[in-house]
């Protein structure tokens, strides 16, 4: 049973852009629009970190590492959240996951791989 489905990752050159998506599974769509959501990433040999958060009221927060470069948004009709990533850097390379904020530890999916390399 999959709770969130991430997609849109890929290989991009430094300075490039990428938009990734996360769609909620049917079983959680009834509460998705009322939930605070976020994008997390995990690079090799590093802890998973929150890189973008968006509340049910669409208030957003970002850590300094991505502020000004990443933009998170949500679509109530499609029950999805998105992450627009601009001016990508090699240190952004990671698997990106979506989940609630704070996360439901049983809802981690497979994520989508973002690789920034020249």
RODO-196621 format. One record per residue: residue number from 1; y, x, z of N, C-alpha, C in turn. Coordinates in steps of 0.001 Angstrom, whole numbers, padded with zeros to 6 digits. Each point is the difference from the previous one (the first is absolute). Layout:
residues N
+-----+---------+---------+---------+---------+---------+---------+---------+---------+---------+
|   n |  nnorth |   neast |     nup | canorth |  caeast |    caup |  cnorth |   ceast |     cup |
+-----+---------+---------+---------+---------+---------+---------+---------+---------+---------+
| NUM |       Y |       X |       Z |       Y |       X |       Z |       Y |       X |       Z |
...
+-----+---------+---------+---------+---------+---------+---------+---------+---------+---------+
This chain:
residues 118
+-----+---------+---------+---------+---------+---------+---------+---------+---------+---------+
|   n |  nnorth |   neast |     nup | canorth |  caeast |    caup |  cnorth |   ceast |     cup |
+-----+---------+---------+---------+---------+---------+---------+---------+---------+---------+
|   1 | -001180 |  000835 |  000000 |  001180 | -000835 |  000000 |  001251 |  000886 |  000000 |
|   2 |  000822 | -000174 | -001009 |  001223 |  000767 | -000173 |  001185 | -000836 |  000448 |
|   3 |  000867 |  000597 |  000822 |  001180 | -000704 |  000490 |  001241 |  000291 | -000835 |
|   4 |  000134 |  001237 | -000456 |  001110 |  000394 | -000847 | -000535 |  000829 | -001149 |
|   5 |  000581 | -000191 | -001175 | -000396 |  000740 | -001189 |  001194 |  000776 | -000536 |
|   6 | -000056 |  001308 |  000125 |  001067 |  000863 | -000488 | -000281 |  000423 | -001438 |
|   7 |  001053 |  000166 | -000773 | -000147 |  000424 | -001384 |  001277 |  000666 | -000475 |
|   8 | -000085 |  000674 | -001136 |  001175 |  000571 | -000632 |  000200 |  001485 |  000195 |
|   9 | -000855 |  000637 |  000761 |  000128 |  001427 |  000210 | -000344 |  000780 | -001247 |
|  10 |  000269 |  001296 |  000058 | -000298 |  000838 | -001141 |  000594 |  001374 |  000150 |
|  11 | -000006 |  000729 | -001088 |  000545 |  001356 | -000048 |  001404 | -000037 | -000573 |
|  12 |  000933 |  000639 |  000693 |  001386 |  000026 | -000448 |  000589 |  001378 |  000269 |
|  13 |  000932 |  000418 | -000840 |  000657 |  001288 |  000179 |  001068 | -000078 |  001083 |
|  14 |  000307 |  001115 |  000653 |  001095 | -000004 |  000974 |  001274 | -000552 | -000623 |
|  15 |  000692 | -000835 |  000752 |  001198 | -000644 | -000503 | -000262 | -001317 | -000696 |
|  16 | -001253 | -000301 | -000235 | -000365 | -001229 | -000679 | -000030 | -001196 |  000924 |
|  17 | -000364 | -001143 | -000561 | -000026 | -001256 |  000742 | -001334 | -000710 | -000168 |
|  18 | -000311 | -000820 |  000974 | -001228 | -000776 | -000025 |  000213 | -001255 |  000837 |
|  19 | -000609 | -001090 | -000418 |  000055 | -001255 |  000745 | -001423 | -000429 |  000328 |
|  20 | -000288 | -000165 |  001270 | -001326 | -000420 |  000414 |  000068 | -001393 |  000625 |
|  21 | -001129 | -000688 | -000061 | -000052 | -001386 |  000424 | -001108 | -000235 |  001009 |
|  22 |  000160 | -001032 |  000796 | -001009 | -000405 |  000965 | -000056 | -001513 |  000023 |
|  23 | -001171 | -000538 | -000282 | -000196 | -001442 |  000009 | -000876 | -000407 |  001175 |
|  24 |  000387 | -001063 |  000681 | -000769 | -000493 |  001127 | -001203 | -000790 | -000479 |
|  25 | -001113 |  000158 |  000690 | -001200 | -000763 | -000320 |  000170 | -001450 |  000418 |
|  26 | -000829 | -000854 | -000565 |  000098 | -001431 |  000254 | -000028 | -000353 |  001481 |
|  27 | -000835 |  000669 |  000778 | -000183 | -000376 |  001389 |  001225 |  000241 |  000877 |
|  28 |  000953 |  000791 | -000450 |  001187 |  000260 |  000801 |  001281 | -000499 | -000655 |
|  29 | -000109 | -000633 | -001142 |  001201 | -000450 | -000701 |  000775 | -001057 |  000773 |
|  30 | -000662 | -000741 |  000871 |  000673 | -001050 |  000746 |  001016 |  000548 |  000994 |
|  31 | -000176 |  001229 |  000442 |  000895 |  000607 |  000972 |  000763 |  001201 | -000542 |
|  32 | -000273 |  000409 | -001221 |  000594 |  001199 | -000569 |  001529 | -000039 |  000027 |
|  33 |  000570 | -001100 | -000406 |  001455 | -000092 | -000107 |  000710 | -000007 |  001351 |
|  34 | -000747 | -000169 |  001080 |  000574 |  000019 |  001339 | -000233 |  001329 |  000706 |
|  35 | -000670 |  000915 | -000665 | -000384 |  001262 |  000607 |  000923 |  001143 | -000402 |
|  36 |  000235 |  000899 |  000951 |  000673 |  001254 | -000320 | -001022 |  000897 | -000696 |
|  37 |  000384 |  000562 | -001121 | -000914 |  000798 | -000807 |  000542 |  001403 | -000223 |
|  38 | -000888 |  000888 | -000410 |  000440 |  001356 | -000256 | -000926 |  000767 | -000919 |
|  39 |  000533 |  001088 | -000509 | -000773 |  000964 | -000765 | -000226 |  001228 |  000866 |
|  40 | -001227 |  000452 |  000005 | -000392 |  001202 |  000725 | -000560 |  001000 | -001003 |
|  41 |  000032 |  001258 |  000354 | -000625 |  000998 | -000861 | -000723 |  001034 |  000846 |
|  42 | -001014 |  000576 | -000600 | -000752 |  001045 |  000660 | -000269 |  001120 | -000994 |
|  43 |  000574 |  001150 |  000280 | -000230 |  001184 | -000808 | -001214 |  000741 |  000543 |
|  44 | -000611 |  000858 | -000821 | -001171 |  000754 |  000479 |  000301 |  000759 |  001285 |
|  45 | -000880 | -000126 |  000960 |  000089 |  000710 |  001276 |  001219 | -000383 |  000830 |
|  46 |  000570 | -001164 | -000263 |  001141 | -000469 |  000768 | -000244 | -001406 |  000531 |
|  47 |  000766 | -000361 |  001008 | -000101 | -001331 |  000584 |  000627 | -001031 | -000928 |
|  48 | -000493 | -001210 |  000074 |  000600 | -001084 | -000756 |  001374 | -000317 |  000585 |
|  49 |  000972 | -000201 | -000861 |  001354 | -000264 |  000453 |  000603 | -001197 | -000725 |
|  50 |  000857 | -000702 |  000689 |  000715 | -001122 | -000576 |  001176 |  000540 | -000802 |
|  51 |  000105 | -000407 | -001265 |  001085 |  000491 | -000842 |  000975 | -001093 | -000421 |
|  52 | -000347 | -001243 |  000229 |  000901 | -001090 | -000328 | -000455 | -001256 |  000718 |
|  53 |  000931 | -000705 |  000609 | -000319 | -001240 |  000696 |  000945 | -001096 | -000455 |
|  54 | -000524 | -001202 | -000104 |  000820 | -001146 | -000358 | -000422 | -001179 |  000850 |
|  55 |  000953 | -000588 |  000691 | -000288 | -001107 |  000894 | -000136 | -001301 | -000770 |
|  56 | -000430 | -001040 |  000704 | -000081 | -001316 | -000620 |  001374 | -000457 | -000483 |
|  57 |  001048 |  000463 |  000672 |  001354 | -000318 | -000398 |  000579 |  000967 | -001009 |
|  58 | -000814 |  000920 | -000479 |  000350 |  000964 | -001043 |  000928 |  001121 |  000460 |
|  59 |  000021 |  000246 |  001289 |  000654 |  001193 |  000514 | -000914 |  001195 | -000264 |
|  60 |  000557 |  001095 | -000469 | -000805 |  001168 | -000353 |  000343 |  001203 |  000855 |
|  61 | -000974 |  000872 |  000150 |  000174 |  001245 |  000724 | -000803 |  001101 | -000662 |
|  62 |  000554 |  001213 |  000000 | -000646 |  001143 | -000616 |  000202 |  001230 |  000870 |
|  63 | -000972 |  000882 |  000030 |  000215 |  001273 |  000678 |  000906 |  000894 | -000848 |
|  64 |  000571 |  001002 |  000619 |  000921 |  000886 | -000710 | -000644 |  000687 | -001202 |
|  65 | -001303 |  000212 |  000053 | -000688 |  000710 | -001065 |  000057 | -000714 | -001346 |
|  66 |  000167 | -001322 |  000019 |  000019 | -000754 | -001253 |  001265 | -000825 | -000180 |
|  67 |  000841 | -000050 |  001011 |  001211 | -000814 | -000058 |  000868 |  000390 | -001193 |
|  68 |  000431 | -001004 | -000737 |  000807 |  000241 | -001180 | -000810 |  000171 | -001262 |
|  69 | -001302 |  000189 |  000136 | -000871 |  000189 | -001154 | -000983 | -001151 | -000182 |
|  70 | -000451 | -000593 |  001104 | -000981 | -001078 | -000043 |  000657 | -001330 |  000329 |
|  71 | -000460 | -001054 | -000661 |  000479 | -001348 |  000268 | -001186 | -000955 |  000079 |
|  72 | -000128 | -000686 |  001120 | -001078 | -000965 |  000171 |  000553 | -001410 | -000204 |
|  73 | -000797 | -000854 | -000601 |  000400 | -001378 | -000231 | -001217 | -000900 |  000153 |
|  74 |  000243 | -001300 |  000073 | -001110 | -000940 |  000098 |  000281 | -001228 | -000831 |
|  75 | -001067 | -000606 | -000486 |  000073 | -001178 | -000837 | -000811 | -001096 |  000678 |
|  76 |  000683 | -001007 |  000517 | -000675 | -001066 |  000737 | -000938 | -000812 | -000883 |
|  77 |  000430 | -000286 | -001228 | -000808 | -000806 | -000902 | -001303 |  000696 | -000357 |
|  78 |  000076 |  001299 | -000227 | -001192 |  000760 | -000368 | -000720 |  000578 |  001209 |
|  79 |  000574 | -000172 |  001189 | -000571 |  000530 |  001237 | -000351 |  001468 | -000168 |
|  80 |  000988 |  000751 | -000414 | -000171 |  001417 | -000277 |  001179 |  000795 |  000537 |
|  81 | -000238 |  001276 |  000226 |  001082 |  000920 |  000302 | -000067 |  001145 | -001001 |
|  82 |  001145 |  000652 | -000193 |  000109 |  001040 | -000997 |  000721 |  001202 |  000590 |
|  83 | -000241 |  001147 | -000579 |  000713 |  001198 |  000397 |  000469 |  000718 | -001251 |
|  84 |  001308 |  000027 | -000202 |  000593 |  000746 | -001092 |  000305 |  001396 |  000513 |
|  85 | -000584 |  001000 | -000611 |  000169 |  001382 |  000420 |  000726 |  000768 | -001090 |
|  86 |  001157 |  000534 |  000336 |  000798 |  000778 | -000935 |  000150 |  001430 |  000492 |
|  87 |  000344 |  000883 | -000915 |  000187 |  001413 |  000325 | -001166 |  000532 |  000822 |
|  88 | -001189 | -000227 | -000506 | -001198 |  000394 |  000728 | -000112 |  001510 |  000149 |
|  89 | -000528 |  000406 |  001135 | -000177 |  001399 |  000338 | -001476 |  000297 |  000212 |
|  90 | -000419 |  001252 | -000165 | -001412 |  000332 |  000230 | -000493 | -000425 |  001377 |
|  91 |  000852 |  000045 |  001010 | -000412 | -000400 |  001331 | -000233 | -001496 |  000150 |
|  92 |  000332 | -000772 | -001027 | -000298 | -001426 |  000000 | -001444 | -000274 | -000402 |
|  93 | -000701 |  001015 | -000452 | -001393 | -000162 | -000403 | -000834 | -000482 |  001177 |
|  94 | -000671 | -001124 | -000189 | -000778 | -000611 |  001070 | -000691 | -001240 | -000531 |
|  95 | -000872 | -000550 |  000816 | -000532 | -001322 | -000270 |  000914 | -000985 |  000716 |
|  96 |  000453 | -000995 | -000727 |  000933 | -000985 |  000546 | -000726 | -001308 |  000303 |
|  97 |  000228 | -000504 |  001194 | -000636 | -001223 |  000472 |  001060 | -001017 |  000419 |
|  98 | -000354 | -001266 | -000076 |  000858 | -001013 |  000593 | -000729 | -000665 |  001149 |
|  99 |  000765 | -000498 |  000942 | -000555 | -000660 |  001167 |  001152 | -000665 |  000742 |
| 100 | -000331 | -000751 |  001015 |  001024 | -000588 |  000846 |  000682 |  001091 |  000814 |
| 101 |  001147 | -000325 |  000565 |  000694 |  000888 |  000911 |  000175 | -000735 |  001333 |
| 102 | -000642 |  000459 |  001047 | -000955 |  001098 |  000067 | -001287 | -000333 | -000758 |
| 103 | -000775 |  000993 | -000379 | -001168 | -000255 | -000853 | -001137 | -000680 |  000742 |
| 104 | -000753 | -000781 | -000749 | -001274 | -000511 |  000458 | -001031 |  001046 | -000393 |
| 105 | -000601 |  000639 |  000986 | -000870 |  001135 | -000276 | -001253 | -000351 | -000795 |
| 106 | -000361 | -001261 | -000039 | -001166 | -000413 | -000777 |  000360 | -000391 | -001425 |
| 107 |  001257 |  000106 | -000364 |  000463 | -000454 | -001311 |  000375 |  001110 | -000974 |
| 108 | -000288 |  001251 |  000345 |  000283 |  001091 | -000937 | -000876 | -000142 | -001232 |
| 109 |  000625 |  000119 | -001163 | -000732 | -000074 | -001248 | -000278 |  001367 | -000564 |
| 110 | -000242 |  000045 | -001300 | -000291 |  001270 | -000656 |  001257 |  000788 | -000339 |
| 111 |  001126 | -000670 | -000057 |  001249 |  000654 | -000331 |  000092 |  000327 | -001481 |
| 112 |  001138 |  000569 | -000372 |  000191 |  000445 | -001369 |  000543 |  001425 |  000032 |
| 113 | -000574 |  000859 | -000808 |  000348 |  001415 |  000008 |  001278 |  000269 | -000784 |
| 114 |  000924 |  000698 |  000630 |  001215 |  000457 | -000659 | -000022 |  001519 |  000032 |
| 115 |  000061 |  000607 | -001167 | -000003 |  001452 | -000104 |  001262 |  000447 | -000720 |
| 116 |  000778 |  000847 |  000656 |  001238 |  000529 | -000577 | -000216 |  001479 | -000245 |
| 117 | -000049 |  000373 | -001255 | -000305 |  001384 | -000350 |  000600 |  000358 | -001345 |
| 118 |  000433 |  001242 | -000118 |  000510 |  000511 | -001261 | -001069 |  000753 | -000771 |
+-----+---------+---------+---------+---------+---------+---------+---------+---------+---------+
